[in-house]
Amino acid sequence: MSIKLHGTRQTQDLVWRTPDEEFHKDCIDHRKRQSNGVLFWGAIRWGKIGPRHFFVLGSDECVNSIVYRDQILLGPLKDFWEESFSEVDPIVMEDNAPVHKKVCIPVHDNLGMECWEHPPNSPDLNPIENVWHHIKHICATEYENIMSQSQLQDIVNNIWDSFDDNQFNQFIESMPERLEAIIAADGGSTKW
């Protein structure tokens, strides 16, 4: 998740449309927006809020597959994956971002991680997107004057740590309904 510093926005874009055009492709803005904030990673599973991590990057460094492998895949994700086996058969859901490919694919295979692939830019199919929305909403509505990246990190860590282990189960439980909606929309936008 990318979250902006000094980038709070408490408005929504409004679109004039007819009721039957709610998820029509012409009424949806698919553009990605750049961020000047911090990059945060976290994991959830049914019944458990997992680890969290802010990427540690040099001034000219960006998150690539090596950074992701070293800071996430071989660290908190591996630990959470192994811990989860005592209670569930975990599945790793990552989007098709390039950072999840290249050097990460052999690591997934070596660790025996079952990974679900899905189309890029498809938050409809990943329950963690609801968690990101929740965090961003709290930051925008309850913390209007965040002045530094360290303050932003403290706030996001506190929000994450305040989550109840079962707080987001409904998003995971809704996966069959999400899949049906995506299929019915022929891969287009849905209410999720």
Secondary structure, 3 states (H helix, E strand, C coil): CEECCCCCCCCCCCCCCCHHHCCCHHHCCCCCCCCCCEEEEEEEECCEEEEEEECCCCCCCCCCHHHHHHHHHCCHHHHHHHHHCCCCCCCEECCCCHHHCCCHHHHHHHHCCCEECCCCCCHHHCCHHHHHHHHHHHHHHHCCCCCCHHHHHHHHHHHHHHCCCCCCHHHHHCHHHHHHHHHHCCCCCCCC
